Amino acid sequence: MQKVITVSLSAFVLAAFTGCATVDPRPDYQIATEQIFQTTGQKDVYHPGDDEIVARKVKELLRDGITANQAVQICLLNNPSLQAAFYEIGMARADVVQSGLLSNPSLGLSLRLPAGGGLANLEADLAQNIADLWQIPVRKRIARHKLNQVILQIARQAADLAADAKISYYDTVGTIQLHEISKQNVDLAQQLLDMTLARQKAGEASALDVNLSRSFLLEKQLDAESARLAAADARRNLARILGITQNADQLDLKDCLPEIPPKLPDAERLIELACVYCLDMQAARQAVAVAESRLEQEYRRIFPTLEVGLALERSERQSQGGRDILADTARASIANGGLTAPKIQPRSERRRNTDFIIGPSLGMELPIFDQNQAQIAKARYAYEQAVKTAEGLRLAAYQEVRSAVDNVLTTWKLAQTYRDRSLPLAQNSLKLSMQAYRAGQASFLAVLEAERFSLNNRSQAAEAARTAAITIADMERTMCVPFDKLIAQAETETKPITQPDNTSNGADQ
């Protein structure tokens, strides 16, 4: 009995200390920042409460123009969707704190008044559910794994935003370049028209040649206007991703499209890295851990409650009723033949059943009909489902990485071909056709076709370079690691060491 009372008091003391728990997600914000740094290469990330600091940093970054990396930095600091997502870390940390708290003790009071009056019957029970003592550890594991999932999901969101920012940046640079080319094409078309008009005056060109030149100029002017609109839309999209409200036309983009990278390593080597760095796969592994812990939790819920405490009871005291002292004195005097005091009731007769009863109490739910079989089975199925989902992501990563590698290799090969072979060939053909036309050795249609081919080739070369730059950002999105770090890792001879799970540090505090 004394042991039960000791356990009860210990539970109450533990409940008093755990009731002082506080929610501090700042270490978790730092863990998320470190994870985002590994994924994007950017150290400065928004933290809740840093809005004024973020506003100053963004203003400073925008002051002298931005590079592609600075665009990513602004996005990770200033994008509203990522800022909102960081508050999920605080909510997940609150769940971790809650998972480690004992349930509140229960206090029961009962007061019964005797019908004839007197002291009331009093019963009191104070009990604590000590089943929490074996359920809290698994609850905390589940909450921590969920917190890790949230951190990985936010890092995944940051990786997507970083890729979107780079894609939008290079898309804007590419469309601006295409607009500049389209304006140059207008100038070249105007030169062709001027030359044709001069030859018409000299009697060496027909009215048809002039009309074709005018049509060609009009076509290039329309192309230039479409390119201007595309560049303006690209600027506005970049401003939206960066979370800024200033006029997008005022954005000064300092980087050009990136140069052709060195040859990429073997796809199988990149697949090995994907299994290490891919945030989706890491989150899937956390989901498996959550499901496994939930299964253990359901087994522990076979005995969901076991309450120990103290019970106290005080019996009622019956009222002795009213007493007429004068009448009792008269009766006693008559009976004795002289003045006699009435008989005084002994103390033992006047106070009955007034002792307190106190002792330990024990209460539990007996698992006779419901032994939690259904929830155990459900948790087991959920665990198997999580395992299959993680395996599915691993298998999908093989094809996604191969596709990303193929896209990079193909687009950069096309860009290189345009730059080194097709564009010089088109420019040389145009030069030769112009010389032949001036010498009267080629028709105007031959010149027009050569110029059309040359101008279109310039636009196609710029478009190929823009697409190639975008595939780099897409590969970073797939692999969840910066491209330069990816190349450095892939070129090493040894296999990559399994990435440490940074989410297990602050999350377990």
Secondary structure, DSSP 8 states (H G I E B T S, - for coil): -HHHHHHHHHHHHHHHHHTT-----HHHHHHHHHHHHHHHS------TT-HHHHHHHHHHHHHT-B-HHHHHHHHHHH-HHHHHHHHHHHHHHHHHHHHTS----EEEEEEE--TT-EE-EEEEEEEEETTHHHHHHHHHHHHHHHHHHHHHHHHHHHHHHHHHHHHHHHHHHHHHHHHHHHHHHHHHHHHHHHHHHHHHHTTSS-HHHHHHHHHHHHHHHHHHHHHHHHHHHHHHHHHHHHT--S-GGG--B-------------HHHHHHHHHHH-HHHHHHHHHHHHHHHHHHHHHHTTS--EEEEEEEEE--EE------HHHHHHHHHHHHTS--------HHHH--S--EEEEEEEEE---SS--SHHHHHHHHHHHHHHHHHHHHHHHHHHHHHHHHHHHHHHHHHHHHHIIIIIHHHHHHHHHHHHHHHHTTSS-HHHHHHHHHHHHHHHHHHHHHHHHHHHHHHHHHHHHTS-HHHHHHHHTSSS-------GGGSGGG-
